Amino acid sequence: MPAARHEKPFHVETGIASHFKPQHTASGLYYRSGDMIAAHKTLPMGTRVYVTCLKTHQSCWVRIIDRGPYVKGRIIDLSDAAAKEIGIHGKRGIGKVHIEAYRSPVMKYVHSKKPIRKQR
């Protein structure tokens, strides 16, 4: 789900990320183990976010489907799969990241109760 070459992020932020296992998401979508999803306090549901760990320099794409994090000083909560992908899934489960948010061209699953598809 790479951004088009001409597409620029509408939101850029650097801060602490953590990983989470949502029970019920704010968007109403079902969470499945392995989904590349995230929670953010203000980004619109369905937003595509490119997350880069500043320590490991690994990155991945996630889709915002929940609200949070609710821990002071954290900017984004990543699913276990996304946290593992960028190397912050471990003993502490947190890491400093840089995020870039892009408008989602397809908001197909944002308002449905259907499970989201895995991103490739």
LINTA-V843778 format. One record per helix or strand of 2 or more residues. SS is the DSSP state (H for helix, E for strand). FROM is the first residue (numbers start at 1). TO is the last residue. If there is no record, write none. Layout:
SS,FROM,TO  SS,FROM,TO
This chain:
E,11,20  E,37,39  E,48,53  E,59,66  E,74,79  H,80,86  E,94,102
